[in-house]
Amino acid sequence: MNLFEYVADRWSRLSLQAWLHVSEVVQATVIAAVLGVLIGVAVYRSPIGSALATALASTILTIPSFALIGLLIPIVGLGVAPSMIPLVVYALLPIVRNTIVGLGGVDPAVTDAAKGIGMGRFGVLTRVELRLAWPAILAGMRVATQMLMGIAVIAAYAKGPGLGSEVISGLTRAGSANATNQALAGTIGVVILALILDGIYVLIARFTVPRGVRV
């Protein structure tokens, strides 16, 4: 049986795994975006706070994903939890860093003008600074999403959802019938999904970012 026949014969299972993979990554990215923007907003005016937040997020990123997942299994068990927690944690670095860079790059003259027409601190942040920082934040989310697509495969070791189960199962059954097809189907599926999500980010940027400020 070749790869195309394998995929066609198991399309319903593979499509479900693909949906779960995308869902897991998108949810983790959204959660990380909320946390990352909040952290960025809290520290971007402080050079020391910005450096500490970026350094902490960078340090976490150096922990091997397989090791972090393994450490979480005795604490939260198998399934979704030990998969989602590392994904959210690993997605924080690019989002926090880009939020700080984006907010820090807003021209002070623009914020002064906003204050001059009567905007309060919260209004300046939400209606001016975050809007101008949005291209950088979106770029951070885009990088995080692509990174998580691969990390989510490793999460299959903790019985996490997604195409990682196909890849891991195929590799552990190496040499048996259809083992290679199973691993390839999962791997190629992840690559295709990553390209689709990247295209979606391009469309989001096209419709939400003014042409003159795209990054």
C-alpha positions in Angstrom: 0.0 0.0 0.0 1.4 3.4 -1.0 1.1 6.6 0.9 -1.9 7.9 -1.1 -3.8 4.7 -0.6 -3.0 4.7 3.1 -4.3 8.3 3.5 -7.5 7.6 1.5 -8.2 4.4 3.5 -7.8 6.3 6.8 -9.0 9.7 5.8 -11.7 10.0 8.5 -9.2 9.3 11.3 -6.5 11.5 9.8 -8.8 14.4 9.2 -10.0 14.2 12.9 -6.5 14.1 14.1 -5.6 17.1 11.9 -8.6 19.1 13.3 -7.5 18.3 16.9 -3.9 19.3 16.1 -5.0 22.7 14.7 -7.5 23.3 17.5 -4.8 22.6 20.1 -2.3 24.9 18.6 -4.7 27.7 17.9 -6.1 27.6 21.4 -2.6 27.6 22.9 -1.6 30.5 20.8 -4.7 32.5 21.8 -4.1 31.9 25.5 -0.4 32.7 25.1 -1.3 35.9 23.2 -3.6 37.1 26.0 -1.0 36.4 28.6 1.9 37.7 26.5 0.2 41.0 25.7 -0.7 41.5 29.4 2.9 40.8 30.4 4.2 43.1 27.7 1.9 45.9 28.7 2.9 45.5 32.3 6.7 45.8 31.7 7.3 47.6 28.4 7.9 51.0 30.1 10.6 49.5 32.4 13.9 48.5 30.8 14.6 46.2 33.7 11.1 44.6 33.6 11.3 44.2 29.9 14.7 42.5 30.1 13.6 40.2 32.9 10.4 39.2 31.1 12.2 38.4 27.9 15.0 36.6 29.7 12.6 34.4 31.7 10.6 33.5 28.6 13.9 32.8 26.8 15.0 30.5 29.6 11.8 28.5 29.5 12.3 28.0 25.8 15.7 26.4 26.4 14.0 23.5 28.3 13.5 20.6 25.9 9.8 20.1 25.2 10.0 16.4 25.7 11.6 16.9 29.2 8.9 19.5 30.2 6.1 17.2 29.0 7.6 14.4 31.0 7.9 16.5 34.1 4.3 17.5 33.9 2.8 14.0 33.5 3.2 13.0 37.2 1.6 16.3 38.2 -1.3 16.7 35.7 -1.5 13.2 34.2 -1.9 12.3 30.6 -4.0 13.9 27.9 -4.7 17.5 27.1 -3.2 19.2 30.2 0.4 18.1 29.8 0.1 19.0 26.1 -1.5 22.5 26.4 0.7 23.8 29.2 4.0 23.4 27.4 2.5 24.8 24.2 1.3 28.0 26.0 4.6 28.4 27.8 6.7 28.0 24.6 4.5 30.4 22.7 5.1 33.2 25.2 8.6 34.2 24.2 7.9 35.6 20.6 4.6 37.2 21.7 6.0 38.9 24.9 9.1 40.0 23.0 7.2 41.4 20.0 4.6 43.1 22.3 7.4 44.9 24.2 9.1 45.9 20.9 5.9 47.0 19.3 4.8 49.1 22.3 8.2 50.5 22.8 8.4 51.5 19.1 5.3 53.8 19.3 6.3 57.4 18.5 6.0 59.5 21.7 4.6 62.3 19.6 1.6 60.2 18.7 0.8 59.4 22.4 1.4 63.0 23.4 -1.1 64.0 20.7 -3.6 61.5 22.0 -3.3 62.8 25.5 -3.6 66.3 24.1 -7.1 65.6 22.8 -8.2 64.3 26.2 -7.5 60.6 26.1 -6.7 59.0 29.4 -3.9 56.5 30.0 -6.1 53.5 29.3 -7.5 55.1 26.2 -4.0 55.8 24.8 -3.0 52.2 25.5 -6.0 50.5 23.9 -6.8 52.9 21.1 -3.4 54.1 20.1 -0.4 52.1 21.4 -1.8 48.6 21.1 -3.2 49.4 17.6 0.2 50.6 16.4 1.9 47.6 18.1 -0.6 45.1 16.5 1.6 44.3 13.5 4.5 43.2 15.8 2.1 41.3 18.1 0.6 39.5 15.1 4.1 38.6 13.8 4.9 37.1 17.2 1.7 35.1 17.1 2.6 33.9 13.7 6.1 32.7 14.8 4.6 31.1 17.9 2.0 29.2 15.8 4.6 27.7 13.5 6.8 26.7 16.4 3.9 25.0 18.2 2.9 23.0 15.2 6.1 20.9 15.6 6.0 20.9 19.4 2.5 19.5 19.4 3.8 16.4 17.7 6.0 15.7 20.6 3.0 16.1 23.0 1.7 12.8 21.6 4.0 11.1 24.0 1.7 12.4 26.8 -1.4 11.1 24.9 -2.1 14.6 23.6 -4.4 15.1 20.6 -3.3 15.7 17.1 -1.3 14.2 14.3 1.6 13.5 16.6 0.0 10.2 17.5 0.3 9.1 13.9 4.0 10.2 13.8 4.9 8.6 17.1 3.0 5.4 16.4 4.6 5.0 13.0 8.1 5.5 14.4 7.6 3.1 17.2 6.3 0.5 14.8 9.3 1.0 12.4 9.7 -2.0 10.1 6.1 -3.2 10.4 3.4 -2.9 7.7 2.4 0.7 7.0 4.6 2.1 9.7 6.4 4.4 7.3 3.1 5.5 5.7 1.7 6.3 9.1 4.7 8.4 10.1 4.8 10.2 6.8 1.0 10.9 6.8 1.3 12.6 10.2 4.5 14.5 9.3 3.2 15.8 5.9 -0.1 16.6 7.5 1.6 18.8 10.0 3.6 20.6 7.3 0.4 21.2 5.2 -1.5 22.5 8.3 1.4 24.8 9.2 1.3 26.3 5.7 -2.4 26.8 5.8 -2.2 28.6 9.2 0.6 30.7 7.9 -1.6 31.7 4.9 -4.4 32.6 7.3 -2.0 34.9 9.2 -1.1 36.6 5.9 -4.8 37.2 5.3 -5.4 38.5 8.8 -2.5 40.9 8.4 -3.8 42.1 5.0 -7.2 43.0 6.5 -6.1 44.3 9.9 -2.8 46.0 9.4 -2.5 49.3 7.4 -0.3 48.9 4.3 2.2 51.5 5.6 2.9 49.8 8.9 3.2 46.1 8.0 6.2 44.2 9.3 
